[in-house]
Amino acid sequence: MATFEKEIIFNLENSIEYTDGGVISKQITKSKGGNLTLFSFDKEQGLSEHKTPYDAIVQILDGEAEITIGSNLHKLEKGDCIIMPANIPHALKAVERFKMLLTMIKQE
């Protein structure tokens, strides 16, 4: 399943817009092995603490975010990446509006 056409060039940062006071997600592709999803967050928006059974890699495409993994707070900005380990609680919050690519890799 893919929401983006194959063999078509696209720009990640320009493929998702911001919305005032909200969060937008747009799935690029999904398979049994994992998925790629674009997100945009307005300032002060975020995702509450949760955990997943597989690693998740965040790549910041625009703006600034705070990501808490376990009890550790990380500040990321455009160009930064971080791996959120499987089964460890994590949360995200927009310091400023930000866009990210989330890559989830499912374990066998």
C-alpha positions in Angstrom: 0.0 0.0 0.0 1.4 3.4 -0.9 -0.1 6.9 -1.0 2.7 8.2 -3.1 3.1 7.1 -6.7 6.1 5.0 -7.5 8.9 6.3 -9.8 7.8 9.9 -9.3 10.2 12.4 -7.8 9.0 14.2 -4.8 10.4 16.5 -2.1 9.6 15.3 1.4 9.5 18.8 3.1 7.1 20.1 0.4 4.9 17.0 0.4 3.1 18.0 3.6 1.6 21.3 4.7 1.0 22.8 8.1 -2.4 23.4 9.7 -3.1 26.0 12.3 -3.4 24.4 15.8 -3.1 20.8 14.5 -1.1 17.8 13.3 -1.2 16.3 9.8 0.1 12.9 8.9 0.5 11.5 5.4 1.6 7.9 4.7 4.2 7.5 2.0 4.3 3.7 2.0 3.5 0.8 4.2 4.4 -2.9 4.2 4.9 -5.8 6.5 8.4 -4.7 7.1 7.5 -1.2 8.3 6.3 2.2 7.0 7.2 5.8 6.1 5.0 8.6 7.3 5.3 12.4 7.0 4.0 14.5 9.8 3.6 18.2 10.4 3.0 19.8 13.8 1.9 23.4 14.6 3.7 25.1 17.4 2.9 23.5 20.8 1.3 20.5 19.2 2.6 17.0 19.7 2.1 13.3 20.4 1.6 12.2 24.0 3.8 9.5 25.5 3.4 6.1 23.9 5.5 3.2 22.9 5.7 0.9 19.9 7.0 -2.7 19.5 9.6 -1.6 16.9 12.2 1.0 16.4 11.2 4.3 14.9 13.5 6.8 13.3 12.6 10.5 13.2 14.2 12.9 10.6 13.4 16.6 11.1 12.6 18.2 7.8 11.7 21.7 9.0 11.4 23.5 12.4 12.3 22.4 15.9 11.0 19.6 18.2 11.5 18.2 21.6 11.5 14.4 21.8 11.4 12.6 25.1 12.6 9.0 25.1 12.3 7.3 28.4 13.3 10.2 30.8 15.7 11.8 28.3 14.8 15.1 26.6 16.3 15.7 23.1 16.0 18.9 21.1 16.1 18.5 17.4 16.1 20.9 14.5 16.1 20.7 10.7 18.5 18.0 9.5 18.6 16.1 12.8 17.6 12.5 13.2 17.1 10.2 16.2 16.2 6.6 16.7 13.4 5.9 19.3 14.0 2.3 20.5 11.3 -0.3 20.6 9.3 -0.7 23.8 10.6 2.6 25.3 8.0 5.3 26.0 8.5 8.4 23.8 6.7 11.7 23.2 7.0 14.6 20.7 6.3 18.3 21.1 6.7 21.2 18.6 8.9 23.9 20.0 8.2 25.7 16.7 6.2 24.3 13.8 8.0 21.3 12.5 7.8 18.6 9.8 9.3 15.1 10.2 9.7 11.8 8.4 8.9 8.9 10.6 10.4 5.5 9.6 9.2 2.5 11.5 11.1 -0.7 11.1 9.2 -3.8 12.3 11.3 -6.5 13.9 11.0 -10.1 12.7 
